[in-house]
Amino acid sequence: MNPPLTETQTESAPSTVHTPLHLKTYLLIGVMIVTGPVGNLLLAKSTKQVGEIKVWPLSELVGAFVGIFGSFTIWAGISCLIAFIIAYMLALSVADYSFVQPAAALGYAVIAVLGVLVLHEKVAPLHWAGIAVICLGVSFIRNTHPRTTETPD
Amino acid sequence: MTLEYILFILVIVVGTGGELCLGRAMKETGELERLHPSDAFKLIGRALRLKWIWIGVAMMATAFFSLVTLLSFEDVSFVVPVTALSYLVGAVGGIFFLGEHVNWQRWVGIGLVCIGVTMVVISH
């Protein structure tokens, strides 16, 4: 099913690095699609504890942020997002941004499932269909070579 | 509602711009050879010395605080998928800023991801 590699791809990705390159990329994206959504969920939980944030007057905004950053939940969320950023940076050292970024869209399926299970949000059938289309899109992206540029020494 | 739109634009455009800067820094740093913590931290350490990382972090921090504010009055399963519109911005940035080759399969994939995201948005 894979298309023949273009000249540029063949030059930049000799066959000896194919398996480890794919393995590294998939593992790092795997970490991203779990830590990213979990981090965002925890952030949502902590901000909802404070209620709607008013940006004016400034004292209201400052008070809201103090309330948010005093909770354990947001720090757990921030820890997840730091793990996400580290995995993201490492993935970008291995593969293209235009490969990693859309492939990480699989995280939206994780978000929907966690939204239902943890925040008890309702997810419409169309929402699930959208997630199915996202997954189909990611399967196309998976057919392309993860890296199409030279890595400088 | 206007504030909501401004925050969405900050999350999508500035957030994606920040990630592209991160991508630039990691391409300059070089490839992670082994999936080992010591190698990973060395690589991150090297990357932290590049200006692109800090430009990217500043832009992503701006997007992050916009996202936190948005999440205080919208559902997480609505807010986060909308930011996926940044995939189009990201692909164009990948081509022009990072010199990546986006072939037809990758474009189809990105297009499908955007359609999927739109379906998610309409479902609300």
Boltz contact constraints between the chains, C-beta under 6 A:
constraints:
  - contact:
      token1: [A, 8]
      token2: [B, 101]
      max_distance: 6.0
  - contact:
      token1: [A, 24]
      token2: [B, 35]
      max_distance: 6.0
  - contact:
      token1: [A, 40]
      token2: [B, 76]
      max_distance: 6.0
  - contact:
      token1: [A, 40]
      token2: [B, 80]
      max_distance: 6.0
  - contact:
      token1: [A, 41]
      token2: [B, 76]
      max_distance: 6.0
  - contact:
      token1: [A, 43]
      token2: [B, 71]
      max_distance: 6.0
  - contact:
      token1: [A, 44]
      token2: [B, 71]
      max_distance: 6.0
  - contact:
      token1: [A, 44]
      token2: [B, 76]
      max_distance: 6.0
  - contact:
      token1: [A, 47]
      token2: [B, 68]
      max_distance: 6.0
  - contact:
      token1: [A, 47]
      token2: [B, 71]
      max_distance: 6.0
  - contact:
      token1: [A, 47]
      token2: [B, 72]
      max_distance: 6.0
  - contact:
      token1: [A, 52]
      token2: [B, 72]
      max_distance: 6.0
  - contact:
      token1: [A, 52]
      token2: [B, 73]
      max_distance: 6.0
  - contact:
      token1: [A, 53]
      token2: [B, 69]
      max_distance: 6.0
  - contact:
      token1: [A, 53]
      token2: [B, 72]
      max_distance: 6.0
  - contact:
      token1: [A, 89]
      token2: [B, 26]
      max_distance: 6.0
  - contact:
      token1: [A, 90]
      token2: [B, 32]
      max_distance: 6.0
  - contact:
      token1: [A, 90]
      token2: [B, 40]
      max_distance: 6.0
  - contact:
      token1: [A, 92]
      token2: [B, 23]
      max_distance: 6.0
  - contact:
      token1: [A, 92]
      token2: [B, 26]
      max_distance: 6.0
  - contact:
      token1: [A, 93]
      token2: [B, 26]
      max_distance: 6.0
  - contact:
      token1: [A, 93]
      token2: [B, 29]
      max_distance: 6.0
  - contact:
      token1: [A, 93]
      token2: [B, 31]
      max_distance: 6.0
  - contact:
      token1: [A, 93]
      token2: [B, 32]
      max_distance: 6.0
  - contact:
      token1: [A, 94]
      token2: [B, 31]
      max_distance: 6.0
  - contact:
      token1: [A, 94]
      token2: [B, 32]
      max_distance: 6.0
  - contact:
      token1: [A, 96]
      token2: [B, 100]
      max_distance: 6.0
  - contact:
      token1: [A, 97]
      token2: [B, 23]
      max_distance: 6.0
  - contact:
      token1: [A, 97]
      token2: [B, 94]
      max_distance: 6.0
  - contact:
      token1: [A, 97]
      token2: [B, 98]
      max_distance: 6.0
  - contact:
      token1: [A, 98]
      token2: [B, 91]
      max_distance: 6.0
  - contact:
      token1: [A, 98]
      token2: [B, 94]
      max_distance: 6.0
  - contact:
      token1: [A, 98]
      token2: [B, 100]
      max_distance: 6.0
  - contact:
      token1: [A, 98]
      token2: [B, 102]
      max_distance: 6.0
  - contact:
      token1: [A, 101]
      token2: [B, 90]
      max_distance: 6.0
  - contact:
      token1: [A, 102]
      token2: [B, 87]
      max_distance: 6.0
  - contact:
      token1: [A, 102]
      token2: [B, 110]
      max_distance: 6.0
  - contact:
      token1: [A, 102]
      token2: [B, 113]
      max_distance: 6.0
  - contact:
      token1: [A, 105]
      token2: [B, 113]
      max_distance: 6.0
  - contact:
      token1: [A, 108]
      token2: [B, 81]
      max_distance: 6.0
  - contact:
      token1: [A, 111]
      token2: [B, 77]
      max_distance: 6.0
  - contact:
      token1: [A, 111]
      token2: [B, 80]
      max_distance: 6.0
  - contact:
      token1: [A, 112]
      token2: [B, 77]
      max_distance: 6.0
  - contact:
      token1: [A, 115]
      token2: [B, 77]
      max_distance: 6.0
  - contact:
      token1: [A, 121]
      token2: [B, 75]
      max_distance: 6.0
  - contact:
      token1: [A, 121]
      token2: [B, 77]
      max_distance: 6.0
  - contact:
      token1: [A, 124]
      token2: [B, 123]
      max_distance: 6.0
  - contact:
      token1: [A, 126]
      token2: [B, 119]
      max_distance: 6.0
  - contact:
      token1: [A, 126]
      token2: [B, 123]
      max_distance: 6.0
  - contact:
      token1: [A, 127]
      token2: [B, 120]
      max_distance: 6.0
  - contact:
      token1: [A, 127]
      token2: [B, 123]
      max_distance: 6.0
  - contact:
      token1: [A, 129]
      token2: [B, 119]
      max_distance: 6.0
  - contact:
      token1: [A, 130]
      token2: [B, 116]
      max_distance: 6.0
  - contact:
      token1: [A, 130]
      token2: [B, 119]
      max_distance: 6.0
  - contact:
      token1: [A, 130]
      token2: [B, 120]
      max_distance: 6.0
  - contact:
      token1: [A, 133]
      token2: [B, 112]
      max_distance: 6.0
  - contact:
      token1: [A, 133]
      token2: [B, 115]
      max_distance: 6.0
  - contact:
      token1: [A, 133]
      token2: [B, 116]
      max_distance: 6.0
  - contact:
      token1: [A, 134]
      token2: [B, 113]
      max_distance: 6.0
  - contact:
      token1: [A, 134]
      token2: [B, 116]
      max_distance: 6.0
  - contact:
      token1: [A, 136]
      token2: [B, 112]
      max_distance: 6.0
  - contact:
      token1: [A, 137]
      token2: [B, 109]
      max_distance: 6.0
  - contact:
      token1: [A, 137]
      token2: [B, 112]
      max_distance: 6.0
  - contact:
      token1: [A, 137]
      token2: [B, 113]
      max_distance: 6.0
  - contact:
      token1: [A, 140]
      token2: [B, 105]
      max_distance: 6.0
  - contact:
      token1: [A, 140]
      token2: [B, 108]
      max_distance: 6.0
  - contact:
      token1: [A, 140]
      token2: [B, 109]
      max_distance: 6.0
  - contact:
      token1: [A, 141]
      token2: [B, 106]
      max_distance: 6.0
  - contact:
      token1: [A, 141]
      token2: [B, 109]
      max_distance: 6.0
  - contact:
      token1: [A, 143]
      token2: [B, 105]
      max_distance: 6.0
  - contact:
      token1: [A, 144]
      token2: [B, 103]
      max_distance: 6.0
  - contact:
      token1: [A, 144]
      token2: [B, 105]
      max_distance: 6.0
  - contact:
      token1: [A, 144]
      token2: [B, 106]
      max_distance: 6.0
  - contact:
      token1: [A, 148]
      token2: [B, 100]
      max_distance: 6.0
  - contact:
      token1: [A, 148]
      token2: [B, 101]
      max_distance: 6.0
  - contact:
      token1: [A, 149]
      token2: [B, 99]
      max_distance: 6.0
  - contact:
      token1: [A, 149]
      token2: [B, 100]
      max_distance: 6.0
  - contact:
      token1: [A, 151]
      token2: [B, 30]
      max_distance: 6.0
  - contact:
      token1: [A, 151]
      token2: [B, 31]
      max_distance: 6.0
